[in-house]
Amino acid sequence: MNRIFTTRIGRLRLIAFLEGVSLLILIAIAVPLKYIYNNPHWVKVMGPAHGLLFLLFVISTLSVGVEYRWKFRTTTWKVLLACIVPFGTFYIDKKILAPMARHQEA
């Protein structure tokens, strides 16, 4: 668990998780509160937070892709696409990032 903060792939996994959670909060809680209950407060809070996490995820993905020499056509684009799709970052973490992290620890 401590390696999640000490390696680039670990930090990318953490950012992916936070980005995925922020997107779900924005879509499932903040937007309905804004339009159903006319309460835009959560969108004003979660919108910029999600935007920042989105940018961090993209930058981190590109950084890790360069460091690990990912081929853009096989890995990098899949990881980048994940941040657009709800639950995508969780799927990519399980299918691509977690196995890489385990391989790195070995």
C-alpha positions in Angstrom: 0.0 0.0 0.0 2.9 2.4 0.7 4.2 1.9 -2.8 1.1 3.7 -4.1 2.7 7.0 -3.1 6.3 6.2 -4.0 5.9 5.1 -7.7 4.5 6.9 -10.7 2.2 4.0 -11.5 1.0 4.0 -7.9 0.2 7.7 -8.0 -1.5 7.3 -11.4 -3.7 4.6 -9.8 -4.6 6.9 -6.9 -5.4 9.8 -9.3 -7.5 7.4 -11.5 -9.5 6.4 -8.4 -10.1 10.0 -7.3 -11.0 11.1 -10.8 -13.4 8.2 -11.2 -15.1 9.0 -7.8 -15.3 12.7 -8.6 -17.0 12.0 -12.0 -19.5 9.7 -10.3 -20.3 12.3 -7.6 -20.7 15.0 -10.2 -23.0 12.9 -12.4 -25.0 11.0 -9.7 -25.3 13.7 -7.0 -24.3 17.2 -8.0 -26.1 17.4 -11.4 -29.4 16.0 -10.1 -29.2 18.3 -7.1 -28.7 21.2 -9.5 -31.6 20.4 -11.8 -34.1 18.7 -9.6 -33.7 20.8 -6.4 -32.3 24.0 -8.0 -29.2 23.7 -5.9 -26.0 24.4 -7.9 -23.6 24.4 -4.9 -22.3 20.9 -5.4 -21.7 21.4 -9.2 -19.8 24.6 -8.3 -17.6 22.5 -5.9 -17.3 19.2 -7.8 -17.0 20.7 -11.3 -13.6 22.3 -10.8 -12.4 19.5 -8.5 -13.2 17.0 -11.2 -11.6 19.2 -13.8 -8.4 19.4 -11.9 -8.3 15.6 -11.3 -9.1 15.0 -15.0 -6.1 17.2 -16.0 -3.8 15.5 -13.4 -4.9 12.1 -14.7 -4.2 13.0 -18.4 -0.8 14.5 -17.5 0.1 11.5 -15.2 -1.0 9.1 -17.9 1.2 10.7 -20.5 4.1 10.9 -18.0 3.8 7.2 -17.0 3.4 6.3 -20.7 6.7 7.9 -21.6 8.5 6.5 -18.6 7.2 2.9 -19.2 7.5 3.3 -22.9 3.9 2.4 -23.5 2.9 2.2 -27.1 0.2 4.8 -27.8 -1.9 2.5 -30.0 -2.0 -0.4 -27.4 -2.0 1.1 -23.9 -1.9 4.9 -23.6 -5.1 5.6 -25.6 -7.0 3.0 -23.5 -5.9 4.6 -20.3 -6.7 8.1 -21.6 -10.1 7.0 -22.8 -11.0 5.6 -19.4 -11.2 9.0 -17.8 -14.1 10.0 -20.2 -16.3 6.9 -19.5 -18.0 6.5 -16.1 -16.4 3.6 -14.2 -13.7 3.6 -16.9 -10.9 4.5 -14.5 -11.9 1.6 -12.2 -11.9 -0.8 -15.1 -8.5 0.4 -16.4 -7.0 0.1 -12.9 -8.1 -3.5 -12.6 -7.1 -4.5 -16.2 -4.0 -2.5 -16.9 -2.6 -0.5 -13.9 -2.9 -3.0 -11.1 -1.1 -5.8 -13.0 1.7 -3.3 -13.9 2.0 -2.3 -10.3 2.2 -5.9 -9.2 4.8 -6.7 -11.8 6.8 -3.7 -10.7 6.8 -4.9 -7.1 8.1 -8.3 -8.0 
